[in-house]
Amino acid sequence: MKISVQTPATIANLGCGFDCFGLALPLYNIVTIEETIMPGSGIEINILDKEENLEAENIPTDKNNIVYKAIELLYNYIGQSPAELKINIKTGIPIARGLGSSASVITGGLIAANELLGRPADEAVLLSIATEIEGHPDNVTPAFTGGMTIAEIEDSGSVTYRKLPWPKEWKITVCVPDFELATDISRSVLPENVPIKDAVYNLRRASMFVQAVHTKDEELMKFAMNDRLHQPYRMKLVPGLNNIMQELKHTDKVLGCVLAGAGPSIAVISSGNTDEIKEIVHTSWDNINVNAKIHTYNIEENGAKIIN
């Protein structure tokens, strides 16, 4: 039996919603799992598209692979250990760019393995396992559900989340530079403690963000997307980011410009004017010799799905 699962890319944080906001995009990874028929063959992990995605060369193909680790936890949950499995990973999401590639394959692997096992785990269990591997629920939740989500991990390990109705008029322009930034490096520059005034600042903005989404309030959204918890500290890791943000702040139809997850990609939310947005970002990065791929998307309302 063979199961393939297609899972979307995700953008976490969205400025003010550090470690809790996330949304899905129409870029996809595909994880395929099949039970092998050769006794003693063990675990085989293949990365299918290393030629198209050079960063995929660095993905482990042994038991250190995050997909295997997630699957192992699922098997342990039902009192078993994974034995003979073949895992194929097709990466259509840029790696180490802040677009949730790891959350995508973790999610896909768990759903595929759960299907192979006869669905012993419900969504709550799968989300909990995915979050344990990923470290936080902001990316894995929209990978499971699609859309825009608010998610929190409880002390028990369970994930509480809600989807918000994202305005169809609001587009996401994703700007992916030609350099990678590992999440652990991006997290290493964050302080262990922040001033209470900065925490309160983000609480206010996050509350306004939710209201702006619900009411399609563009002016409120422009105000809400500011952040003091992570972007100011990560600014130095992404050349040209401050200049791009300042330029876009005064650009018509732009509601906000944020780091995509931990970066280095940039996400620009707008209600139009995407050609000018792309020109501003291209020009700013061209001036410092950074190449980038820039595309505008609608939000992906559907989460992970079985495709065979």
SULRAGI-V954946 format. One record per run of one state. SS is the DSSP state (A for helix, B for strand, O for the rest). FROM is the first residue (numbers start at 1). TO is the last residue. Records with the same first field share a line. If there is no record, write none. Layout:
SS=FROM-TO / FROM-TO
//
This chain:
O=1-1 / 13-20 / 36-42 / 48-53 / 59-65 / 78-84 / 92-100 / 117-122 / 135-136 / 146-147 / 154-158 / 165-170 / 178-182 / 189-195 / 216-217 / 225-230 / 238-240 / 250-253 / 260-265 / 271-273 / 287-291 / 298-298 / 300-304 / 307-308
B=2-12 / 21-35 / 43-47 / 85-91 / 148-153 / 159-164 / 171-177 / 254-259 / 266-270 / 292-297 / 299-299 / 305-306
A=54-58 / 66-77 / 101-116 / 123-134 / 137-145 / 183-188 / 196-215 / 218-224 / 231-237 / 241-249 / 274-286
//
